[in-house]
Amino acid sequence: MAVNPSIITRDLEKIAEPTGNIYESIHVIGQRAKQISSNLKEELNTKLSEFASTVDNLEEVFENKEQIEISKFYERMPKPSTLALEEFVEGKIYHRFPEQESEQ
């Protein structure tokens, strides 16, 4: 059974350190991954909309090599969860807990 080379063992203590709790850290990473995914999807749809055809006739629809290349580029990109985890570990994500702020 082959192991995907993109799979990396992570230090859970390092991930938990910024929030003090591994579950809160995972939640923050998950929220950021959703943001990244949404942004990438919007960007891809914008680029692909340039190739949109108003004709619904199947005979007039053809493969567009540029469109295929754009799609393949986005498929090869790192997954949003991987990008979010890297940002979190590098301290590039600002996070806060509104419940704690209201108590102070």
GUDRENDO-977014 format. One record per residue: residue in three letters; x, y, z of N, C-alpha, C in turn. Coordinates in steps of 0.05 Angstrom, whole numbers, plus 5000, padded with zeros to 4 digits. Atoms other than C-alpha are relative to their C-alpha. Layout:
BEGIN
<site><aa>ALA</aa><n_X>X</n_X><n_Y>Y</n_Y><n_Z>Z</n_Z><ca_X>X</ca_X><ca_Y>Y</ca_Y><ca_Z>Z</ca_Z><c_X>X</c_X><c_Y>Y</c_Y><c_Z>Z</c_Z></site>
...
This chain:
BEGIN
<site><aa>MET</aa><n_X>5017</n_X><n_Y>4976</n_Y><n_Z>5000</n_Z><ca_X>5000</ca_X><ca_Y>5000</ca_Y><ca_Z>5000</ca_Z><c_X>5018</c_X><c_Y>5025</c_Y><c_Z>5000</c_Z></site>
<site><aa>ALA</aa><n_X>4984</n_X><n_Y>4976</n_Y><n_Z>5003</n_Z><ca_X>5031</ca_X><ca_Y>5066</ca_Y><ca_Z>4977</ca_Z><c_X>4989</c_X><c_Y>5022</c_Y><c_Z>5018</c_Z></site>
<site><aa>VAL</aa><n_X>5008</n_X><n_Y>4977</n_Y><n_Z>4983</n_Z><ca_X>5030</ca_X><ca_Y>5126</ca_Y><ca_Z>5023</ca_Z><c_X>5004</c_X><c_Y>5026</c_Y><c_Z>4984</c_Z></site>
<site><aa>ASN</aa><n_X>4998</n_X><n_Y>4975</n_Y><n_Z>5014</n_Z><ca_X>5016</ca_X><ca_Y>5194</ca_Y><ca_Z>4994</ca_Z><c_X>5023</c_X><c_Y>5017</c_Y><c_Z>5011</c_Z></site>
<site><aa>PRO</aa><n_X>4977</n_X><n_Y>4985</n_Y><n_Z>4989</n_Z><ca_X>5080</ca_X><ca_Y>5235</ca_Y><ca_Z>4999</ca_Z><c_X>4992</c_X><c_Y>5027</c_Y><c_Z>5011</c_Z></site>
<site><aa>SER</aa><n_X>5008</n_X><n_Y>4975</n_Y><n_Z>4990</n_Z><ca_X>5039</ca_X><ca_Y>5297</ca_Y><ca_Z>5015</ca_Z><c_X>4990</c_X><c_Y>4998</c_Y><c_Z>5029</c_Z></site>
<site><aa>ILE</aa><n_X>5008</n_X><n_Y>5004</n_Y><n_Z>4972</n_Z><ca_X>5019</ca_X><ca_Y>5266</ca_Y><ca_Z>5082</ca_Z><c_X>5024</c_X><c_Y>5005</c_Y><c_Z>5018</c_Z></site>
<site><aa>ILE</aa><n_X>4978</n_X><n_Y>4992</n_Y><n_Z>4982</n_Z><ca_X>5061</ca_X><ca_Y>5296</ca_Y><ca_Z>5137</ca_Z><c_X>4990</c_X><c_Y>4996</c_Y><c_Z>5028</c_Z></site>
<site><aa>THR</aa><n_X>5007</n_X><n_Y>5003</n_Y><n_Z>4972</n_Z><ca_X>5061</ca_X><ca_Y>5278</ca_Y><ca_Z>5210</ca_Z><c_X>5004</c_X><c_Y>5028</c_Y><c_Z>5013</c_Z></site>
<site><aa>ARG</aa><n_X>5000</n_X><n_Y>4973</n_Y><n_Z>4987</n_Z><ca_X>5045</ca_X><ca_Y>5341</ca_Y><ca_Z>5251</ca_Z><c_X>5003</c_X><c_Y>4997</c_Y><c_Z>5030</c_Z></site>
<site><aa>ASP</aa><n_X>4997</n_X><n_Y>4999</n_Y><n_Z>4971</n_Z><ca_X>5064</ca_X><ca_Y>5358</ca_Y><ca_Z>5322</ca_Z><c_X>4975</c_X><c_Y>5013</c_Y><c_Z>5012</c_Z></site>
<site><aa>LEU</aa><n_X>5025</n_X><n_Y>4990</n_Y><n_Z>4988</n_Z><ca_X>4998</ca_X><ca_Y>5366</ca_Y><ca_Z>5359</ca_Z><c_X>5005</c_X><c_Y>5022</c_Y><c_Z>5020</c_Z></site>
<site><aa>GLU</aa><n_X>4994</n_X><n_Y>4979</n_Y><n_Z>4980</n_Z><ca_X>5030</ca_X><ca_Y>5407</ca_Y><ca_Z>5414</ca_Z><c_X>5005</c_X><c_Y>5026</c_Y><c_Z>4987</c_Z></site>
<site><aa>LYS</aa><n_X>4994</n_X><n_Y>4976</n_Y><n_Z>5015</n_Z><ca_X>5055</ca_X><ca_Y>5457</ca_Y><ca_Z>5363</ca_Z><c_X>4974</c_X><c_Y>5012</c_Y><c_Z>4989</c_Z></site>
<site><aa>ILE</aa><n_X>5026</n_X><n_Y>4990</n_Y><n_Z>5010</n_Z><ca_X>4985</ca_X><ca_Y>5462</ca_Y><ca_Z>5333</ca_Z><c_X>4983</c_X><c_Y>5011</c_Y><c_Z>5023</c_Z></site>
<site><aa>ALA</aa><n_X>5016</n_X><n_Y>4991</n_Y><n_Z>4978</n_Z><ca_X>4952</ca_X><ca_Y>5469</ca_Y><ca_Z>5401</ca_Z><c_X>5011</c_X><c_Y>5025</c_Y><c_Z>5014</c_Z></site>
<site><aa>GLU</aa><n_X>4987</n_X><n_Y>4978</n_Y><n_Z>4985</n_Z><ca_X>5001</ca_X><ca_Y>5521</ca_Y><ca_Z>5427</ca_Z><c_X>4987</c_X><c_Y>5027</c_Y><c_Z>4997</c_Z></site>
<site><aa>PRO</aa><n_X>5012</n_X><n_Y>4973</n_Y><n_Z>5001</n_Z><ca_X>4969</ca_X><ca_Y>5585</ca_Y><ca_Z>5399</ca_Z><c_X>4974</c_X><c_Y>5004</c_Y><c_Z>5015</c_Z></site>
<site><aa>THR</aa><n_X>5026</n_X><n_Y>4997</n_Y><n_Z>4986</n_Z><ca_X>4901</ca_X><ca_Y>5571</ca_Y><ca_Z>5429</ca_Z><c_X>4999</c_X><c_Y>4987</c_Y><c_Z>5027</c_Z></site>
<site><aa>GLY</aa><n_X>5000</n_X><n_Y>5015</n_Y><n_Z>4975</n_Z><ca_X>4919</ca_X><ca_Y>5525</ca_Y><ca_Z>5486</ca_Z><c_X>4983</c_X><c_Y>4976</c_Y><c_Z>5000</c_Z></site>
<site><aa>ASN</aa><n_X>5018</n_X><n_Y>5023</n_Y><n_Z>5002</n_Z><ca_X>4871</ca_X><ca_Y>5472</ca_Y><ca_Z>5461</ca_Z><c_X>5000</c_X><c_Y>4990</c_Y><c_Z>4971</c_Z></site>
<site><aa>ILE</aa><n_X>4998</n_X><n_Y>5011</n_Y><n_Z>5027</n_Z><ca_X>4879</ca_X><ca_Y>5426</ca_Y><ca_Z>5401</ca_Z><c_X>4973</c_X><c_Y>5002</c_Y><c_Z>4985</c_Z></site>
<site><aa>TYR</aa><n_X>5026</n_X><n_Y>4999</n_Y><n_Z>5014</n_Z><ca_X>4804</ca_X><ca_Y>5427</ca_Y><ca_Z>5386</ca_Z><c_X>4994</c_X><c_Y>5029</c_Y><c_Z>4991</c_Z></site>
<site><aa>GLU</aa><n_X>5004</n_X><n_Y>4972</n_Y><n_Z>5008</n_Z><ca_X>4801</ca_X><ca_Y>5503</ca_Y><ca_Z>5385</ca_Z><c_X>5018</c_X><c_Y>5006</c_Y><c_Z>4976</c_Z></site>
<site><aa>SER</aa><n_X>4982</n_X><n_Y>4996</n_Y><n_Z>5023</n_Z><ca_X>4862</ca_X><ca_Y>5503</ca_Y><ca_Z>5339</ca_Z><c_X>4989</c_X><c_Y>4988</c_Y><c_Z>4975</c_Z></site>
<site><aa>ILE</aa><n_X>5012</n_X><n_Y>5013</n_Y><n_Z>5024</n_Z><ca_X>4829</ca_X><ca_Y>5454</ca_Y><ca_Z>5292</ca_Z><c_X>4976</c_X><c_Y>5015</c_Y><c_Z>4990</c_Z></site>
<site><aa>HIS</aa><n_X>5023</n_X><n_Y>4984</n_Y><n_Z>5008</n_Z><ca_X>4766</ca_X><ca_Y>5496</ca_Y><ca_Z>5292</ca_Z><c_X>5009</c_X><c_Y>5025</c_Y><c_Z>4985</c_Z></site>
<site><aa>VAL</aa><n_X>4990</n_X><n_Y>4976</n_Y><n_Z>5014</n_Z><ca_X>4806</ca_X><ca_Y>5559</ca_Y><ca_Z>5273</ca_Z><c_X>5011</c_X><c_Y>4992</c_Y><c_Z>4973</c_Z></site>
<site><aa>ILE</aa><n_X>4989</n_X><n_Y>5009</n_Y><n_Z>5025</n_Z><ca_X>4843</ca_X><ca_Y>5520</ca_Y><ca_Z>5219</ca_Z><c_X>4977</c_X><c_Y>4993</c_Y><c_Z>4980</c_Z></site>
<site><aa>GLY</aa><n_X>5023</n_X><n_Y>5007</n_Y><n_Z>5016</n_Z><ca_X>4776</ca_X><ca_Y>5493</ca_Y><ca_Z>5193</ca_Z><c_X>4986</c_X><c_Y>5025</c_Y><c_Z>4989</c_Z></site>
<site><aa>GLN</aa><n_X>5013</n_X><n_Y>4976</n_Y><n_Z>5009</n_Z><ca_X>4746</ca_X><ca_Y>5562</ca_Y><ca_Z>5189</ca_Z><c_X>5016</c_X><c_Y>5014</c_Y><c_Z>4979</c_Z></site>
<site><aa>ARG</aa><n_X>4982</n_X><n_Y>4988</n_Y><n_Z>5020</n_Z><ca_X>4806</ca_X><ca_Y>5589</ca_Y><ca_Z>5152</ca_Z><c_X>4999</c_X><c_Y>4984</c_Y><c_Z>4974</c_Z></site>
<site><aa>ALA</aa><n_X>5002</n_X><n_Y>5017</n_Y><n_Z>5024</n_Z><ca_X>4803</ca_X><ca_Y>5530</ca_Y><ca_Z>5104</ca_Z><c_X>4975</c_X><c_Y>5006</c_Y><c_Z>4984</c_Z></site>
<site><aa>LYS</aa><n_X>5025</n_X><n_Y>4993</n_Y><n_Z>5014</n_Z><ca_X>4731</ca_X><ca_Y>5547</ca_Y><ca_Z>5088</ca_Z><c_X>5003</c_X><c_Y>5027</c_Y><c_Z>4985</c_Z></site>
<site><aa>GLN</aa><n_X>4995</n_X><n_Y>4974</n_Y><n_Z>5014</n_Z><ca_X>4752</ca_X><ca_Y>5619</ca_Y><ca_Z>5072</ca_Z><c_X>5017</c_X><c_Y>4996</c_Y><c_Z>4975</c_Z></site>
<site><aa>ILE</aa><n_X>4982</n_X><n_Y>5004</n_Y><n_Z>5023</n_Z><ca_X>4808</ca_X><ca_Y>5596</ca_Y><ca_Z>5027</ca_Z><c_X>4985</c_X><c_Y>4986</c_Y><c_Z>4978</c_Z></site>
<site><aa>SER</aa><n_X>5015</n_X><n_Y>5015</n_Y><n_Z>5020</n_Z><ca_X>4763</ca_X><ca_Y>5546</ca_Y><ca_Z>4992</ca_Z><c_X>4980</c_X><c_Y>5018</c_Y><c_Z>4985</c_Z></site>
<site><aa>SER</aa><n_X>5019</n_X><n_Y>4982</n_Y><n_Z>5012</n_Z><ca_X>4710</ca_X><ca_Y>5598</ca_Y><ca_Z>4980</ca_Z><c_X>5013</c_X><c_Y>5020</c_Y><c_Z>4981</c_Z></site>
<site><aa>ASN</aa><n_X>4986</n_X><n_Y>4981</n_Y><n_Z>5017</n_Z><ca_X>4760</ca_X><ca_Y>5648</ca_Y><ca_Z>4952</ca_Z><c_X>5011</c_X><c_Y>4986</c_Y><c_Z>4975</c_Z></site>
<site><aa>LEU</aa><n_X>4990</n_X><n_Y>5015</n_Y><n_Z>5024</n_Z><ca_X>4792</ca_X><ca_Y>5595</ca_Y><ca_Z>4906</ca_Z><c_X>4977</c_X><c_Y>4993</c_Y><c_Z>4981</c_Z></site>
<site><aa>LYS</aa><n_X>5023</n_X><n_Y>5007</n_Y><n_Z>5017</n_Z><ca_X>4723</ca_X><ca_Y>5573</ca_Y><ca_Z>4881</ca_Z><c_X>4990</c_X><c_Y>5024</c_Y><c_Z>4985</c_Z></site>
<site><aa>GLU</aa><n_X>5009</n_X><n_Y>4975</n_Y><n_Z>5014</n_Z><ca_X>4703</ca_X><ca_Y>5645</ca_Y><ca_Z>4866</ca_Z><c_X>5019</c_X><c_Y>5008</c_Y><c_Z>4979</c_Z></site>
<site><aa>GLU</aa><n_X>4979</n_X><n_Y>4993</n_Y><n_Z>5020</n_Z><ca_X>4769</ca_X><ca_Y>5658</ca_Y><ca_Z>4831</ca_Z><c_X>4998</c_X><c_Y>4981</c_Y><c_Z>4975</c_Z></site>
<site><aa>LEU</aa><n_X>5001</n_X><n_Y>5019</n_Y><n_Z>5022</n_Z><ca_X>4763</ca_X><ca_Y>5594</ca_Y><ca_Z>4789</ca_Z><c_X>4975</c_X><c_Y>5005</c_Y><c_Z>4983</c_Z></site>
<site><aa>ASN</aa><n_X>5025</n_X><n_Y>4995</n_Y><n_Z>5014</n_Z><ca_X>4690</ca_X><ca_Y>5609</ca_Y><ca_Z>4771</ca_Z><c_X>5002</c_X><c_Y>5025</c_Y><c_Z>4983</c_Z></site>
<site><aa>THR</aa><n_X>4996</n_X><n_Y>4975</n_Y><n_Z>5015</n_Z><ca_X>4710</ca_X><ca_Y>5679</ca_Y><ca_Z>4749</ca_Z><c_X>5016</c_X><c_Y>4995</c_Y><c_Z>4975</c_Z></site>
<site><aa>LYS</aa><n_X>4983</n_X><n_Y>5006</n_Y><n_Z>5023</n_Z><ca_X>4765</ca_X><ca_Y>5653</ca_Y><ca_Z>4704</ca_Z><c_X>4985</c_X><c_Y>4983</c_Y><c_Z>4980</c_Z></site>
<site><aa>LEU</aa><n_X>5014</n_X><n_Y>5018</n_Y><n_Z>5019</n_Z><ca_X>4721</ca_X><ca_Y>5598</ca_Y><ca_Z>4675</ca_Z><c_X>4976</c_X><c_Y>5014</c_Y><c_Z>4987</c_Z></site>
<site><aa>SER</aa><n_X>5023</n_X><n_Y>4986</n_Y><n_Z>5011</n_Z><ca_X>4663</ca_X><ca_Y>5646</ca_Y><ca_Z>4664</ca_Z><c_X>5007</c_X><c_Y>5015</c_Y><c_Z>4974</c_Z></site>
<site><aa>GLU</aa><n_X>4992</n_X><n_Y>4987</n_Y><n_Z>5025</n_Z><ca_X>4704</ca_X><ca_Y>5679</ca_Y><ca_Z>4609</ca_Z><c_X>4996</c_X><c_Y>4981</c_Y><c_Z>4976</c_Z></site>
<site><aa>PHE</aa><n_X>5004</n_X><n_Y>5019</n_Y><n_Z>5021</n_Z><ca_X>4695</ca_X><ca_Y>5615</ca_Y><ca_Z>4570</ca_Z><c_X>4971</c_X><c_Y>4991</c_Y><c_Z>4997</c_Z></site>
<site><aa>ALA</aa><n_X>5028</n_X><n_Y>5009</n_Y><n_Z>5000</n_Z><ca_X>4621</ca_X><ca_Y>5608</ca_Y><ca_Z>4584</ca_Z><c_X>4986</c_X><c_Y>5006</c_Y><c_Z>4973</c_Z></site>
<site><aa>SER</aa><n_X>5014</n_X><n_Y>4997</n_Y><n_Z>5025</n_Z><ca_X>4578</ca_X><ca_Y>5599</ca_Y><ca_Z>4523</ca_Z><c_X>4970</c_X><c_Y>5003</c_Y><c_Z>5006</c_Z></site>
<site><aa>THR</aa><n_X>5029</n_X><n_Y>4996</n_Y><n_Z>4997</n_Z><ca_X>4506</ca_X><ca_Y>5623</ca_Y><ca_Z>4517</ca_Z><c_X>4985</c_X><c_Y>4980</c_Y><c_Z>4984</c_Z></site>
<site><aa>VAL</aa><n_X>5013</n_X><n_Y>5020</n_Y><n_Z>5017</n_Z><ca_X>4493</ca_X><ca_Y>5568</ca_Y><ca_Z>4467</ca_Z><c_X>4999</c_X><c_Y>4973</c_Y><c_Z>5015</c_Z></site>
<site><aa>ASP</aa><n_X>5003</n_X><n_Y>5025</n_Y><n_Z>4986</n_Z><ca_X>4465</ca_X><ca_Y>5504</ca_Y><ca_Z>4496</ca_Z><c_X>5000</c_X><c_Y>4976</c_Y><c_Z>4980</c_Z></site>
<site><aa>ASN</aa><n_X>4999</n_X><n_Y>5021</n_Y><n_Z>5020</n_Z><ca_X>4471</ca_X><ca_Y>5465</ca_Y><ca_Z>4431</ca_Z><c_X>5026</c_X><c_Y>4984</c_Y><c_Z>5003</c_Z></site>
<site><aa>LEU</aa><n_X>4976</n_X><n_Y>5017</n_Y><n_Z>4995</n_Z><ca_X>4518</ca_X><ca_Y>5406</ca_Y><ca_Z>4444</ca_Z><c_X>5019</c_X><c_Y>4999</c_Y><c_Z>4976</c_Z></site>
<site><aa>GLU</aa><n_X>4983</n_X><n_Y>5001</n_Y><n_Z>5024</n_Z><ca_X>4543</ca_X><ca_Y>5407</ca_Y><ca_Z>4372</ca_Z><c_X>5019</c_X><c_Y>5024</c_Y><c_Z>4999</c_Z></site>
<site><aa>GLU</aa><n_X>4983</n_X><n_Y>4976</n_Y><n_Z>5002</n_Z><ca_X>4572</ca_X><ca_Y>5477</ca_Y><ca_Z>4382</ca_Z><c_X>5018</c_X><c_Y>5003</c_Y><c_Z>5024</c_Z></site>
<site><aa>VAL</aa><n_X>4982</n_X><n_Y>5000</n_Y><n_Z>4976</n_Z><ca_X>4605</ca_X><ca_Y>5462</ca_Y><ca_Z>4449</ca_Z><c_X>5025</c_X><c_Y>4985</c_Y><c_Z>4993</c_Z></site>
<site><aa>PHE</aa><n_X>4975</n_X><n_Y>5013</n_Y><n_Z>5005</n_Z><ca_X>4678</ca_X><ca_Y>5445</ca_Y><ca_Z>4442</ca_Z><c_X>5019</c_X><c_Y>5003</c_Y><c_Z>5023</c_Z></site>
<site><aa>GLU</aa><n_X>4981</n_X><n_Y>4999</n_Y><n_Z>4978</n_Z><ca_X>4736</ca_X><ca_Y>5432</ca_Y><ca_Z>4488</ca_Z><c_X>5018</c_X><c_Y>5024</c_Y><c_Z>4996</c_Z></site>
<site><aa>ASN</aa><n_X>4983</n_X><n_Y>4976</n_Y><n_Z>5001</n_Z><ca_X>4775</ca_X><ca_Y>5494</ca_Y><ca_Z>4504</ca_Z><c_X>5026</c_X><c_Y>4993</c_Y><c_Z>5016</c_Z></site>
<site><aa>LYS</aa><n_X>4975</n_X><n_Y>5008</n_Y><n_Z>4986</n_Z><ca_X>4848</ca_X><ca_Y>5478</ca_Y><ca_Z>4520</ca_Z><c_X>5008</c_X><c_Y>5019</c_Y><c_Z>5022</c_Z></site>
<site><aa>GLU</aa><n_X>4994</n_X><n_Y>4981</n_Y><n_Z>4978</n_Z><ca_X>4857</ca_X><ca_Y>5542</ca_Y><ca_Z>4561</ca_Z><c_X>4983</c_X><c_Y>4994</c_Y><c_Z>5024</c_Z></site>
<site><aa>GLN</aa><n_X>5018</n_X><n_Y>5006</n_Y><n_Z>4978</n_Z><ca_X>4797</ca_X><ca_Y>5524</ca_Y><ca_Z>4603</ca_Z><c_X>5009</c_X><c_Y>4974</c_Y><c_Z>5015</c_Z></site>
<site><aa>ILE</aa><n_X>4990</n_X><n_Y>5025</n_Y><n_Z>4988</n_Z><ca_X>4824</ca_X><ca_Y>5454</ca_Y><ca_Z>4615</ca_Z><c_X>5025</c_X><c_Y>5005</c_Y><c_Z>5016</c_Z></site>
<site><aa>GLU</aa><n_X>4976</n_X><n_Y>4994</n_Y><n_Z>4986</n_Z><ca_X>4892</ca_X><ca_Y>5481</ca_Y><ca_Z>4634</ca_Z><c_X>4995</c_X><c_Y>5015</c_Y><c_Z>5026</c_Z></site>
<site><aa>ILE</aa><n_X>5007</n_X><n_Y>4986</n_Y><n_Z>4976</n_Z><ca_X>4861</ca_X><ca_Y>5529</ca_Y><ca_Z>4684</ca_Z><c_X>4989</c_X><c_Y>4981</c_Y><c_Z>5021</c_Z></site>
<site><aa>SER</aa><n_X>5012</n_X><n_Y>5019</n_Y><n_Z>4982</n_Z><ca_X>4821</ca_X><ca_Y>5473</ca_Y><ca_Z>4715</ca_Z><c_X>5022</c_X><c_Y>4981</c_Y><c_Z>5012</c_Z></site>
<site><aa>LYS</aa><n_X>4979</n_X><n_Y>5017</n_Y><n_Z>4991</n_Z><ca_X>4882</ca_X><ca_Y>5428</ca_Y><ca_Z>4719</ca_Z><c_X>5019</c_X><c_Y>5014</c_Y><c_Z>5020</c_Z></site>
<site><aa>PHE</aa><n_X>4984</n_X><n_Y>4984</n_Y><n_Z>4982</n_Z><ca_X>4922</ca_X><ca_Y>5484</ca_Y><ca_Z>4752</ca_Z><c_X>4988</c_X><c_Y>5000</c_Y><c_Z>5028</c_Z></site>
<site><aa>TYR</aa><n_X>5014</n_X><n_Y>4999</n_Y><n_Z>4974</n_Z><ca_X>4870</ca_X><ca_Y>5490</ca_Y><ca_Z>4808</ca_Z><c_X>4999</c_X><c_Y>4973</c_Y><c_Z>5013</c_Z></site>
<site><aa>GLU</aa><n_X>5000</n_X><n_Y>5027</n_Y><n_Z>4989</n_Z><ca_X>4867</ca_X><ca_Y>5415</ca_Y><ca_Z>4816</ca_Z><c_X>5027</c_X><c_Y>4993</c_Y><c_Z>5013</c_Z></site>
<site><aa>ARG</aa><n_X>4973</n_X><n_Y>5006</n_Y><n_Z>4990</n_Z><ca_X>4943</ca_X><ca_Y>5412</ca_Y><ca_Z>4828</ca_Z><c_X>5007</c_X><c_Y>5017</c_Y><c_Z>5024</c_Z></site>
<site><aa>MET</aa><n_X>4993</n_X><n_Y>4983</n_Y><n_Z>4977</n_Z><ca_X>4942</ca_X><ca_Y>5467</ca_Y><ca_Z>4881</ca_Z><c_X>4996</c_X><c_Y>4984</c_Y><c_Z>5026</c_Z></site>
<site><aa>PRO</aa><n_X>5004</n_X><n_Y>5013</n_Y><n_Z>4973</n_Z><ca_X>4949</ca_X><ca_Y>5447</ca_Y><ca_Z>4954</ca_Z><c_X>4971</c_X><c_Y>5004</c_Y><c_Z>5009</c_Z></site>
<site><aa>LYS</aa><n_X>5027</n_X><n_Y>4999</n_Y><n_Z>4990</n_Z><ca_X>4884</ca_X><ca_Y>5433</ca_Y><ca_Z>4989</ca_Z><c_X>4997</c_X><c_Y>5024</c_Y><c_Z>5020</c_Z></site>
<site><aa>PRO</aa><n_X>5004</n_X><n_Y>4978</n_Y><n_Z>4981</n_Z><ca_X>4853</ca_X><ca_Y>5491</ca_Y><ca_Z>5029</ca_Z><c_X>5007</c_X><c_Y>4993</c_Y><c_Z>5029</c_Z></site>
<site><aa>SER</aa><n_X>4994</n_X><n_Y>5008</n_Y><n_Z>4972</n_Z><ca_X>4861</ca_X><ca_Y>5452</ca_Y><ca_Z>5094</ca_Z><c_X>5030</c_X><c_Y>5000</c_Y><c_Z>5005</c_Z></site>
<site><aa>THR</aa><n_X>4970</n_X><n_Y>5000</n_Y><n_Z>4998</n_Z><ca_X>4936</ca_X><ca_Y>5444</ca_Y><ca_Z>5081</ca_Z><c_X>5010</c_X><c_Y>5029</c_Y><c_Z>5001</c_Z></site>
<site><aa>LEU</aa><n_X>4992</n_X><n_Y>4972</n_Y><n_Z>5000</n_Z><ca_X>4943</ca_X><ca_Y>5518</ca_Y><ca_Z>5065</ca_Z><c_X>4994</c_X><c_Y>5013</c_Y><c_Z>5027</c_Z></site>
<site><aa>ALA</aa><n_X>5009</n_X><n_Y>4989</n_Y><n_Z>4975</n_Z><ca_X>4904</ca_X><ca_Y>5537</ca_Y><ca_Z>5128</ca_Z><c_X>5017</c_X><c_Y>4991</c_Y><c_Z>5023</c_Z></site>
<site><aa>LEU</aa><n_X>4982</n_X><n_Y>5010</n_Y><n_Z>4979</n_Z><ca_X>4946</ca_X><ca_Y>5492</ca_Y><ca_Z>5172</ca_Z><c_X>5027</c_X><c_Y>5013</c_Y><c_Z>4999</c_Z></site>
<site><aa>GLU</aa><n_X>4974</n_X><n_Y>4987</n_Y><n_Z>5003</n_Z><ca_X>5010</ca_X><ca_Y>5521</ca_Y><ca_Z>5145</ca_Z><c_X>4999</c_X><c_Y>5029</c_Y><c_Z>5010</c_Z></site>
<site><aa>GLU</aa><n_X>5003</n_X><n_Y>4973</n_Y><n_Z>4991</n_Z><ca_X>4985</ca_X><ca_Y>5592</ca_Y><ca_Z>5157</ca_Z><c_X>4997</c_X><c_Y>5001</c_Y><c_Z>5031</c_Z></site>
<site><aa>PHE</aa><n_X>5004</n_X><n_Y>5001</n_Y><n_Z>4971</n_Z><ca_X>4964</ca_X><ca_Y>5574</ca_Y><ca_Z>5228</ca_Z><c_X>5026</c_X><c_Y>4994</c_Y><c_Z>5015</c_Z></site>
<site><aa>VAL</aa><n_X>4974</n_X><n_Y>5008</n_Y><n_Z>4987</n_Z><ca_X>5030</ca_X><ca_Y>5541</ca_Y><ca_Z>5246</ca_Z><c_X>5020</c_X><c_Y>5023</c_Y><c_Z>4998</c_Z></site>
<site><aa>GLU</aa><n_X>4981</n_X><n_Y>4978</n_Y><n_Z>5004</n_Z><ca_X>5068</ca_X><ca_Y>5601</ca_Y><ca_Z>5218</ca_Z><c_X>4991</c_X><c_Y>5026</c_Y><c_Z>5014</c_Z></site>
<site><aa>GLY</aa><n_X>5010</n_X><n_Y>4977</n_Y><n_Z>4986</n_Z><ca_X>5026</ca_X><ca_Y>5649</ca_Y><ca_Z>5259</ca_Z><c_X>4988</c_X><c_Y>5022</c_Y><c_Z>4982</c_Z></site>
<site><aa>LYS</aa><n_X>5010</n_X><n_Y>4981</n_Y><n_Z>5019</n_Z><ca_X>4995</ca_X><ca_Y>5683</ca_Y><ca_Z>5199</ca_Z><c_X>4969</c_X><c_Y>5005</c_Y><c_Z>5003</c_Z></site>
<site><aa>ILE</aa><n_X>5029</n_X><n_Y>4998</n_Y><n_Z>4997</n_Z><ca_X>4923</ca_X><ca_Y>5674</ca_Y><ca_Z>5222</ca_Z><c_X>4994</c_X><c_Y>5014</c_Y><c_Z>5027</c_Z></site>
<site><aa>TYR</aa><n_X>5009</n_X><n_Y>4986</n_Y><n_Z>4976</n_Z><ca_X>4892</ca_X><ca_Y>5723</ca_Y><ca_Z>5271</ca_Z><c_X>4974</c_X><c_Y>4987</c_Y><c_Z>5008</c_Z></site>
<site><aa>HIS</aa><n_X>5025</n_X><n_Y>5012</n_Y><n_Z>4989</n_Z><ca_X>4840</ca_X><ca_Y>5690</ca_Y><ca_Z>5315</ca_Z><c_X>4994</c_X><c_Y>5012</c_Y><c_Z>5027</c_Z></site>
<site><aa>ARG</aa><n_X>5008</n_X><n_Y>4990</n_Y><n_Z>4974</n_Z><ca_X>4801</ca_X><ca_Y>5713</ca_Y><ca_Z>5375</ca_Z><c_X>4975</c_X><c_Y>4985</c_Y><c_Z>5008</c_Z></site>
<site><aa>PHE</aa><n_X>5023</n_X><n_Y>5013</n_Y><n_Z>4989</n_Z><ca_X>4746</ca_X><ca_Y>5687</ca_Y><ca_Z>5420</ca_Z><c_X>4982</c_X><c_Y>5021</c_Y><c_Z>5012</c_Z></site>
<site><aa>PRO</aa><n_X>5018</n_X><n_Y>4979</n_Y><n_Z>4990</n_Z><ca_X>4688</ca_X><ca_Y>5736</ca_Y><ca_Z>5428</ca_Z><c_X>4990</c_X><c_Y>4996</c_Y><c_Z>5028</c_Z></site>
<site><aa>GLU</aa><n_X>5010</n_X><n_Y>5005</n_Y><n_Z>4973</n_Z><ca_X>4663</ca_X><ca_Y>5701</ca_Y><ca_Z>5491</ca_Z><c_X>5020</c_X><c_Y>5010</c_Y><c_Z>5021</c_Z></site>
<site><aa>GLN</aa><n_X>4980</n_X><n_Y>4991</n_Y><n_Z>4980</n_Z><ca_X>4729</ca_X><ca_Y>5716</ca_Y><ca_Z>5527</ca_Z><c_X>5002</c_X><c_Y>5030</c_Y><c_Z>5000</c_Z></site>
<site><aa>GLU</aa><n_X>4999</n_X><n_Y>4971</n_Y><n_Z>5002</n_Z><ca_X>4729</ca_X><ca_Y>5788</ca_Y><ca_Z>5503</ca_Z><c_X>4977</c_X><c_Y>5014</c_Y><c_Z>5015</c_Z></site>
<site><aa>SER</aa><n_X>5024</n_X><n_Y>4988</n_Y><n_Z>4987</n_Z><ca_X>4659</ca_X><ca_Y>5802</ca_Y><ca_Z>5530</ca_Z><c_X>5002</c_X><c_Y>4997</c_Y><c_Z>5031</c_Z></site>
<site><aa>GLU</aa><n_X>4997</n_X><n_Y>5004</n_Y><n_Z>4971</n_Z><ca_X>4679</ca_X><ca_Y>5775</ca_Y><ca_Z>5599</ca_Z><c_X>5019</c_X><c_Y>5021</c_Y><c_Z>5012</c_Z></site>
<site><aa>GLN</aa><n_X>4979</n_X><n_Y>4981</n_Y><n_Z>4989</n_Z><ca_X>4736</ca_X><ca_Y>5825</ca_Y><ca_Z>5607</ca_Z><c_X>4989</c_X><c_Y>5028</c_Y><c_Z>5003</c_Z></site>
